[in-house]
Amino acid sequence: VIPLATTHGIEVHAWFWTMNRGDARKEWLSYNREGHSLADKKAYVDYYRFMCPAIPEVQDFILGKMDTLTRVEGLSGLHMDYIRYVDAILPRGLWDKYGLVQDHIMPEFDYGYHPLMRSKFKAIYDYDPIESENVGTDSLWLAFRLNALNDAVIRFRDFIHHKGLSISAAVFPTPRMATEMVRQDWSHWDLDYFFPMVYHNFYLEDTAWIRKVMQINRQVIPRETKIFCGLYLPALAKDSQLSDAMEAAFRGGADGIAFFDLRALKRSQIMQIKKFTRNQNSTRSFRN
């Protein structure tokens, strides 16, 4: 696809599933607070095979996969998806789908308890977090898991930059939400672009929420870092919903729009995009 895209002035960035991989080895998979590995007990869906970021071999494995992609001639960058832990809390709009009420962190969905992760934590703080009476609210343990992923991301980022390519990530709507819901501390990653998944219907919100979310992100992320607001096309299929959502995103400070995904894109939405771009500043950009 790269030669074709190049003739139209389009960059191609490889979509890369990072911590959640179907080809992960069983011994690398994450454990929950109850002591169950994803190798033995699923969390939400069968394809959730999140690995422990603190395992050196896991990082080497991911870097090897990334290295293969960087050798594709003409590739402009790499886009990390699933660069997080298992959802400790699902978006409210998905609770009914799984028959859950997640108004607190449930032990069976609290992940990041791989034995190696716990042993590394104990070596520093002299206690096993899983034995703590307040493990669910232990700020040291939360920070430790966040930093374990941060360290991995920084290593990936530096590797991709060394290859002369850009690196971006799909992240949860705001840094605070990401930390609470999926242990993802993306405000400290210093990537080239961020793609927050501002899927308003997942959170039972209207399009006005999109603007609020982007305003929060613009206050946290340096101005020179581009933020592309991710919009969920199936929830924007009626009337002028997509135009309204795009307007909200840009008013909130978005540098561009990411549409998820191509298979859901309707002709009526294509017409809205064309009309919207004609009426907007030519410096605004879009991603799919």
N, C-alpha and C positions, 0 to 999 in steps of 0.2 A: 504493500500500500504506500510505502514511502515515496517512490518515484512519482506516483500519481499525485500524492499530496503536495509534493515539492513544486510541481508545475502550476499549482494554484496558490502557492505561497503559504501553505498550511504546515505547521509543525506537527510531528508525530511523537507522542510520549507513550512509552509502554506502560500499560495497566498491569500492576504487579501485586498479587496477593502476598502479603509479607508474613505476619505472625500466624495467620490461619492458612494452613496448607495441607492439601490432601496427601502429599507425598512426605509428610513429616514422619519421623520414626516414633514408635510408640513411647519409648523412654524419654522423649523430649516433650511430650504433651503436658499441658497444665493440670494441676490438681486444685480441687476446691477445698473449702474449709472443713468439709466432712471427711476429707482424706481420699476422695475418689478422683481418679485420673480420667481425662477425656477418652483415654484408650478403652476404659471399661464402662463408662456411663456418660451418655450424651448430655449436652446442655442445650435446650431449645430445639436444635436441628441436628441432623446427622452430619452435615458438612462442617460443623464447628470442630476444628482440630488445631486449636491455638497452642503454640509452643511457648515454653518458658524462655524469656529473653535473657535470663542470667546464665544460661548454659553456653559456654564458649563455642561448643560444636554447632549450636543452633545459629549463632551469628555467622560462623564460617560457612555453614550450609546456605544461608540466605545470601551472603556475599558472593558465593559461587554462582548462584542462580542469577544474581544481578550482573555479574561479570559476563555471563553468556549473552545477556541482553545488550550490554554496552558495546558488544562487538558487531551489532547490526549496523551496517553502513547507513548513515543519514539520520539515525535516531537523534532526537533533540533532548530527550530527557526520560526520566523514569517516575512514574506516579505510584506511590505506595497506598494500597488499600489494606484494610484489616490490620493496621499498625496500632494494635491495642490489645487489651485482654478481653475475655468473655464479658458480656454485658452483666454487670452486677445489678443494674436496674434497667429494664426495658423502657422505651418511650411509652407514655401512658396509653397512647392509641393502640398499642399492641398487646396490652394486658389481656383483653378478652380472647384474643387469638390463641393464647397459651393457657388460658384459664387461671390467671394469676392476679394477685393484688400486691404489687411490689411497693408498698408504702414504707418499706424498710429493706435493709440488705439481708437477703435470705442466705443462710450458710451454703446451700446447695448451688447457689449461683455466684458465690464469692470466690473468685479464682486468683491464682498466683501463688499457691501454696506448694509448689514443687519441692520435694525434699532438699534439693540443692539450694533453692532460694531460701528456705528456712534455715539451713545450716549456715549460709553466708550471713544471714541476719543475726543468728545466735552468736556467731564469732565476734560480732561488733557490739551487740547490746546485751549479751549474756542471758538471753532467755529465748525460748521457742515461741514464736508468736501464736501458734495454734493452741498453746496451752494457757495463753493469757485470758483472764476473766473478761477483759474488754477488747478482745481481738477485733471485733467489728468496728470499733471506733478508735483503735490504736493509731495515733497520728504518725508515730515512728515507722510502723509497719506499712502504712499507706504510702508514706514518702519513699520508703525503701523500694517498694514495687514500682512506683512512678519513676524513680531514678534508674532502676534496672532497665526499663524500657527506654528512657531518655538516653542512657549510655549507648544502647544498641542503635538507636536512631542516629545519633551523632556519628557513630562509626560508619553507618550506611551512607549518611550525607557526605561525609568527607571522602569516602570512596568514589561516589558518583561524581563529585566535584573534581576529584583528581583525574577522572576520565574525561573531563571537559563537558559534562552534561548537566542539565538542570534536574532538580529533584523536588517533588511535591508530594502532598498526602491528602487523602480523604479523611476528614476528622469530624468529630461530633460538633453540634452547633456552636457552642462557646467553650472556651477553656475550662470554665468552672463546671459546666454540664459534663464535659468530657472526663474530667477528673472523677466526678461523683459516679458517673454511669458506667464508664469502661476503663477507668484507670489510665487515662490518656492525657499527658501533660504537654499538649502541643504548643503552648505559648513559649516554651523554652527550646524549641527545636531549630529555629533559625533556618528554615527551608526557603527555597526560592518562591514557592507559591503554596497557598493553602486552599483547600476545597471543602469548607464546612458544609455538611449535609443538612441544610436548613429545610427539612421536610416537614412543613408546618402541620400537615394532617396527622403525622405520627404523634404529635404532641397535643392534638385536639385544639390547635390554634388557627387563627385566620391569617390572611396575608399581611396584616399590619405587624404581626409578630416577626415577620422576616426582616423588616426594617429595624426593629428593636435589637434583634440578634446581631445584625451587621454593624450597628452602632457600637455595641459592646465589643465586638471583635476589632473594630477600627481603633478603639481606645487602648486595646491591649497589644496589638500587633504593630510593629513599626510601619510608618507610612510607606517606606520604600519596598516593603514586602507585599506582593499582590495577593488579594483574597478574591477568589471566584466563588460566588454564592451558589451552592448546589440546590437546584429545584427539582422536585419530584413530579415528573410530567403527568402520571395518571391522576394526580390530585388537582391538576390544572387544565382539565380537558373541556370545560364549559365556558361559553361566552368569551369574555375578555380576561379570564382568570390568569392566564400566563402573562399577559401584558401588565396586569396589576401587580403580579408577583415580581416581575423584572423591575418595574418602577420602584417598588418598595425596597428591593435589594440595592439599587443604585442610590436611592435617597439615604440608605443606611451607610453608604460608603464603600460598596462593593466595586472592585475594579473590573469585574466581568461576571459572566454567568456560566454555570456548568449545568447541562441538561442531563437528567438520568431518567431513562436511557434512550438510545436511538430507536430501539424496538417499539417504544411507547409513543414516539413522536407522530402526531397526527398532522394531516395537511392543514387543518385550520390553525394549528399551533405554528406551523412553518410560516403561514401568512402573517400571524401576529408578530413573529420574530422579525420578518422582513420589514413590516410596517414600523415596528419599534426602532429598529436599527436605522432606518431612514430618517427618523425624527430625532435621533439622539446624536450626541457628539461623536464624531468619527473615531475618537481615540478610545472609546469603550470597546471592549473585546469580549468574545464569547468562546466557550469551550463545550465540546460534547464528548 
